[in-house]
Each structure stands twice: as C-alpha cells, then as structure tokens.
Amino acid sequence: MLALFVAAWLIPGIQVESDAWVVYAITAAILALLNAILLPILKTLSCGCIILTLGLFSLVLNAAMFMLSSYLAQTWFNAGYIVTDFWSALLGSLIVSVVSMLFSSDKEEER
C-alpha cells in the first residue's frame, strides 16, 4: 500500500479519488493477485520477447499489470485509483518495485 501511495504522490498521471486508504488496499490486493497469477503466465508466453529485448519487455508487462489493476479496481470495486496512460503506468510500476524493494525485510541482513 505504501508503494502505491508513493507512486500516486510522485506521478501526476496517477490519481486517487474518494476514500484513499480503502482504494490503496483494494488496488494493492488486486495488484498482488495479478502479479502472483497472471504475470508468470504472461512472462512464460512472452519469453522470446523478453530474451530478444534483454529483459526490457518485463517492464512493459509490469506496466500492463499496473494498468490492469487500476482498471479492475475502477470497474469491479468502484475504487478510484486512476492510471491515465502507459507512461504513467510504466513509471508507477518502477516506483512500486523500488519502494517495495526498499521496504521489504531481508532476514539475511538481520543476522
């Protein structure tokens, strides 16, 4: 949820309407489900494109998941997490990845 907040705060193409924390929770749950279920399937199917572009096509897939989660949050749950265009989705997915990496707890470093 924090990563989605930071992305919405930094990128003008991502807007949040209505009750913000509920919107962040719904969108985070949808994004987690899409990343756990649909993204591995898409990466397997587009393996050739990922190899051909030296992994850059993975960024396109992440942006597509980000836009799809916004669309599903709007249409199914009436949550107002709005991603306006592809470039906002691409930057948003990069920010969500970086913030998630920074705030994830690594048990190896604590020992």
N, C-alpha and C positions, 0 to 999 in steps of 0.2 A: 504494500500500500504506500509506503514511503517513497518508493521509486516512481510510482505513478504520480504522486504529488509533486515530486521534483521535476518530472517531465512536463507536467501541466504548468508548473510555475515558470520554467525556463523557456518553453516554446510557445510562441503566440498562436500557432496553428492548432493547439490542443486547448479545448475549453471544458470547464466543468460547470454544470448547471445544477440547481436545486440543492438538496442535502448532500454536501460534499463527501463526508466520511462514508455514508452508505454507498454513494456512487463509486468511491475508490475501492471499497470492499467487494462490491459486485464485479467491477471490472477486473480486479486482481484475481478473483476466483475464476472468472471466465478465461483470463489470460493464462492462468496456471493450468487449467484443463486443456486448453488448446495446445499449449507447449508440451504437455505430457502425452496427449493422444494424437493430435493431428500433425504436429511438427515432425516427429520422427518418420511418419509415413511419407510426408512430402520430401523430406531430405533423402529418403531412400529412393523415391521415384525420380528425383532430380539429381541423382548422384553424378551423372555425366556433366551437367551444367556446373555443378559445384567444383568438380575437378578441372573443367575447362577454364573456369574463371579464377582458379586458385583460391577458392573458398569465399569469394566476394558475393556469390549468389546466395549464400547463407544470410547475408544482411538483408537481401530482398525478401527472403522467406520470413525472417523475423519481423520486418516491416509489414508484410502481409498479415501475419498473425496479430500484430498490434492493431491494424485497421479492422480486421475481422472481429477482434474482441470488442472494439468500440462499436461496431455495427450491431453485434449481438446484444451488447448492453443497452443500446438505444431501442432496438426493435422488440426484444423479448422482455426486458425488465424495465423499460422506460427510464433507464438511468442516463443521465446527461453527461457522459464522457465522450466528447466530440473530437474526432481527429479529422481535420478538414482536407488534407491532401497527402500524397505519397511522401513528400519530403518531410513533412511534419511527423509522419509515421516512422520514417527511417531514423530521424534524429531522436524521436521519442523512444524507439526500441534500443538505440545505442545508449541513451541516458539511463533507461531502466536496467540494461545489462550492467553498466558501470556502477550504478548505485547499489544494485543487488550484490555485485561482487565486493564492493567496499564494506557493506554492512553484513555480509554473511560471516558466520562464525566458523573459523577453521580450527578444528580440535588439535591439529598437529602443532600449530604455533603456540598453543596454551601450555603445552607440556614442557 
